[in-house]
Every structure is written in C-alpha cells, then in structure tokens.
Amino acid sequence: MRILALTNLYPNPWQPLRATFNRQQFRALATGGEHEVQVIAPIAWAGEWSARGRTTASEDLPEDRKRLYDGMVIHHPRYLYTPKILRGWYGRFFIESVRACFRGVVEQFRPDIVLGCWAYPDGWAAVQLAREADLPVAIKVHGSDLLTIDDQPAKKRATSDALRSCDAVIAVSRNLKERAVQLGADRAKVHIVYNGVDTNLFCPGSREEAARHVGLTSTDPLILFVGNLAPVKGLDVFLDSLATLKRDDRRFQCVLVGEGPLRASLESRIESLGLRGQVRLAGAMPPAQLPHWYRAADLFVLPSRSEGVPNVLLEAMACGTPCIASHVGGIPEIAPAQSLVPAGDSSALASSIARALASGNRQATSGVSTPGNWSASAHALANVLQAAVTASTSRMARAA
C-alpha cells in the first residue's frame, strides 16, 4: 500500500524534534517493504522565519524543499497564512500552500490513500485535496485538535465537516473516539490506534547510573516534566504546587525538559515563587537522552489541562518511573487511578506529589494498559487504512 501523509506535525530541519511520535509511527509503517510512505509536512512561514533566526538547520533544505529522511521522501512546502487574523481562512491558506506539491506527489507517487494527521487545517485540507484526486482519505486525531475547539466556531465547523466526510478516522484513545463521534463522525468509521513506544530505548534501568549520566549532584528527590512549554500543559499549576511543597519544607529538585512559548514567563514565575534553586529548565532533548532522565527521576508529573494519550507518559511508564498526571483525555486509559489528579488543582497536585515522595517507592504502579511498540501501532494503523482503501474500491466498483 502506498500512503501519502499530510501533516504539519513532523520534524523539519529547523525543528528536528517536532512531533517525533508521527516520525516513529511512519518510519515503522515504511519498514519492511510492505508499505511505501511519503510525507507532505508543510512548515509555517512565520515559524520558519523565526527559527532561522534562532537556530541552525540540522541539514540544508534543497530548493525543491524535498529531502530523504528515515528512508522516506519528505516534502516541506511553505505554509503561508496571516498570523493572528483571518483564522477562519487558515484551511484555505493551507490548501493553497500545499496544492501544487500535493498534485505533483499524487502524479508521481500514485498513493492508494491520503492520511491527514491533525484535524484542522491538515485533515480538512487532506479531505478536500483527496476528493479532487479521487482518492480515499483518513484523518488521525491527536487530542487538542478535537478537545479545545468549542470556543472556536469556524474551526469546530470545519473539523466536523472533515470528520463526517472522510473514509476513516483514527483516534489515539477511546476518549478521542467518543469526541469524534460527538462532532459528527460515523462511529463505524472511527478506529482506536494507540501510539507506541520504542521499547528498546524506553525500558527500566539503574537509577544511579542514570543520575550520573544526566549529571545530578543533589540527593534530593527528582521530579521530572517532559513536554512542550505551552499553556495546555498546566505548568503554572505545577509550579504553584511546587511552591506549596517548598513552603512545607519538603526537599526536592525539579527539571522541566522541553521548549515552547512559555519559557520566558516560566523563568519569571520560578523566580517570583522562590524556586530558582530547585526548578531548572533544561531545554529540549533528543529522544535518545530522555530514558536517562526518566530513570533518574523519582517521579514524573504531567499536569496537563488537555491531552490525547501523551507519549511522554507512556515513555515514563515503560522506564518504570512512578507517575502523576491530570485526569483528562485519554490519560485514564493508560494510567492507574491512584496516580490521577484533577486538572488545574494545584493543592491536589501538591498533596499527591508529597504522598508519592514520602512513600519512597521507586516501583511504578502498573498502568491500565502496557505500552506497545511502534511496530504494533503501525500495523494497526495500516489495517485501518487498508480497510478504508478496500471499502472505497468497492464503492467505486458498484458505482461504475
């Protein structure tokens, strides 16, 4: 099967760590020779412009904005749009930004199906472009693309249109499946495919060796966060809970791994809460470094306001690290009930962290489900896509 993925959620030369979950799933999908995958991964012009000023590209992007990556051909058209205004037109801007590239790839690659990852504008555009090319199309939904759109009528309307119009919807959790159906998707066409974990990389190991590897010098318990420094991650609530622990004279050290738009404000908040000596922003890290941090940590905390099924939580659990996370989205599907706290409640989070640290138990409680590897995830995704292709072929034969 030849699969053409369309998504902004993919690594590019200026953001090599962007959406590594899609990279790993698509790479697994293309491994073994059974399936061929090409990816159209647009880069927002404003993001590229600012990134060019801050960072050096991991590799040169040729004039045709196409590269070979993980054995797959990746296309990076520039996504042109009007920042912060005319948001209702973003889908149209997206389509026009990728249309020429899409048509060229369809002509040369001749895909069997189009897969849009992220509901809007990516999935919505994938539906429009696939219909123009008489191709079946599926949409993979991740979390915030469905869970945080109630106050955005235009985006919600376009998302509902796309979910109703496509041949299959892939949700990364049961919670997201129900949300997709609520938004108008045909329940029979919505399939759950959990993301995977690189179980060769993320696995239990020596805490002492990991602590030496990451350079820990303090013996205070380590609390770890990994993720985007963005409002949806609830880091303001997390810092408030840590300030409570500090007032209660509890010893700890905390490392936040990741980058994002809140970095400067988080630095200021850390200072104002008197946490400068105990909380450190470590920046983004490649996946190969993360297992050491998970193993070195006494506790992993994910205080998000909204989530699908977060890979960082799956990775921490695979490393045997005790976890505390918000009771949102698909998290209850993978995490034990005793590790869940209400989103946005700093007092509850502080109490839960204090109990976990006081127990001194480094043995992680088993989750509701054991993380599978990326090969299993890719196989499940391929089965859904193949079924959509078969159903589309049958419909076309009946109509002929």
Stockholm file with secondary structure:
# STOCKHOLM 1.0

chainA/1-400         MRILALTNLYPNPWQPLRATFNRQQFRALATGGEHEVQVIAPIAWAGEWSARGRTTASEDLPEDRKRLYDGMVIHHPRYLYTPKILRGWYGRFFIESVRACFRGVVEQFRPDIVLGCWAYPDGWAAVQLAREADLPVAIKVHGSDLLTIDDQPAKKRATSDALRSCDAVIAVSRNLKERAVQLGADRAKVHIVYNGVDTNLFCPGSREEAARHVGLTSTDPLILFVGNLAPVKGLDVFLDSLATLKRDDRRFQCVLVGEGPLRASLESRIESLGLRGQVRLAGAMPPAQLPHWYRAADLFVLPSRSEGVPNVLLEAMACGTPCIASHVGGIPEIAPAQSLVPAGDSSALASSIARALASGNRQATSGVSTPGNWSASAHALANVLQAAVTASTSRMARAA
#=GR chainA/1-400 SS CEEEEECSCSCBTTBTTTTHHHHHHHHHHHTTSSCEEEEECCEEHHHHHHHHHHSCCSSCCCTTCEEEETTEEEECCEECCCTTSCGGGHHHHHHHHHHHHHHHHHHHHCCSEEEEESIIIIIHHHHHHHHHTTCCEEEEECSHHHHTCTTCHHHHHHHHHHHHHSSEEEESSHHHHHHHHHTTCCGGGEEECCCCBCTTTSCCCCHHHHHHHHTCCCCSCEEEEESCCSGGGCHHHHHHHHHHHHHTTCCCEEEEECCCTTHHHHHHHHHHTTCTTTEEEEECCCGGGHHHHHHHCSEEEECCSSCSSCHHHHHHHHTTCCEEEESCTTGGGTSCGGGEECTTCHHHHHHHHHHHHHHTCCSCCCCSSCCCBHHHHHHHHHHHHHHHHHHHHHHHHHHC
#=GC SS_cons         CEEEEECSCSCBTTBTTTTHHHHHHHHHHHTTSSCEEEEECCEEHHHHHHHHHHSCCSSCCCTTCEEEETTEEEECCEECCCTTSCGGGHHHHHHHHHHHHHHHHHHHHCCSEEEEESIIIIIHHHHHHHHHTTCCEEEEECSHHHHTCTTCHHHHHHHHHHHHHSSEEEESSHHHHHHHHHTTCCGGGEEECCCCBCTTTSCCCCHHHHHHHHTCCCCSCEEEEESCCSGGGCHHHHHHHHHHHHHTTCCCEEEEECCCTTHHHHHHHHHHTTCTTTEEEEECCCGGGHHHHHHHCSEEEECCSSCSSCHHHHHHHHTTCCEEEESCTTGGGTSCGGGEECTTCHHHHHHHHHHHHHHTCCSCCCCSSCCCBHHHHHHHHHHHHHHHHHHHHHHHHHHC
//
